[in-house]
Each structure stands twice: as C-alpha cells, then as structure tokens.
Amino acid sequence: HYGSKLDKLAKELNSQGVQLVAIDSNLQDSAAEVAQFAKDFRWSFPVLVDSDAKLASQLGATRTPQVILLDSERTIRYSGPIDDQGRVGFVRARKDRDHLQEAVSELLADKPVSQAEIAPIGCLIGRKLEPETPTAVTYAKDISRIFQKRCIECHREGEIGPF
C-alpha cells in the first residue's frame, strides 16, 4: 500500500529538510528483492538492508511499515505508523491523521511531538530469533514422544491424516 506513496512522501519531507531512509529488516527479503522493489516503485531515497535486524532492534522497530523519526541528535522523537489509513487486513479509503507529517511538523517547529509513540500496524518483522535460555529439549527425547502420543495414531499412512 505505501510502496507507491513513499517517494512522494520522501520528496515532501526532503523539501522540509528531512531525509527519509527505508530500512528493510526482514530476514526473508533478499537484497536483490529489496532493490527490485525500490526500482519498481521508483524510489529516489536510500534503501538499506538490515538482514540481521540489529538496527531494527536498536530502534525498537517491530512491524512493517513502521517509521522511526530521529531528530538531529539521533534521538527518537516518533515511532509508529505513517498515517491512520492502514488497518489489520485492509486499508481505509482515506486517512484522517497523517501521524508522521504531524510529528515532523511539530519537531521542525521545535515543539514536543504530541503523539510520540503509536502502536504500529502491519506484519511483524521477520527476525532470526535465538532462544533466551539454552534448553535441554531434543527431538529424540522430547518432541518425538509427543508425536507418538498425540499424532501418529491418525497421521500415518492409511489413516485419516497421513503425513
């Protein structure tokens, strides 16, 4: 939805002295796919690939699309959706509030950003997650026994749900 709108937004922001940079932190998106996406939508702003999601983690980004507005000191002044048009599973015909533009206007007017954080709506950023603590669970010792106890009765050749 925002792919075709981002270049226009970048130009509007640039005219106000604000640089838009797109950062793709999805593990499943290759650099070639991201480059093709930017080319297809004729983006004229920088696009970075953050394949290990380190930058996304440092900035607290969790979803796509989510914007993080930094001031000249690199302090986060706004985090959230671009506007209120996108919803879970659909896009409204029009937007009522342009969250990013309002935050930029307040920041440039040297005012506090009135809504500094709004919960982003969109797909979770695909990350490679590491377990928080080491586990002694193994397939042979633990998982296979669950399958045997709960699944194999039906999920086998000749039964109702074969694998």
Stockholm file with secondary structure:
# STOCKHOLM 1.0

chainA/1-163         HYGSKLDKLAKELNSQGVQLVAIDSNLQDSAAEVAQFAKDFRWSFPVLVDSDAKLASQLGATRTPQVILLDSERTIRYSGPIDDQGRVGFVRARKDRDHLQEAVSELLADKPVSQAEIAPIGCLIGRKLEPETPTAVTYAKDISRIFQKRCIECHREGEIGPF
#=GR chainA/1-163 SS CCTTTHHHHHHHHHHTTCCCCEEECCTTCCHHHHHHHHHHTTCCSCEEECTTCHHHHHHTCCEESCEEEECTTCCEEEEECSCSCEETTEECSSCSCCHHHHHHHHHHTTCCCTTCBCCCCSEECCCCCCCSSCCCCCIIIIIHHHHHHHTTTTSSTTSSSCC
#=GC SS_cons         CCTTTHHHHHHHHHHTTCCCCEEECCTTCCHHHHHHHHHHTTCCSCEEECTTCHHHHHHTCCEESCEEEECTTCCEEEEECSCSCEETTEECSSCSCCHHHHHHHHHHTTCCCTTCBCCCCSEECCCCCCCSSCCCCCIIIIIHHHHHHHTTTTSSTTSSSCC
//
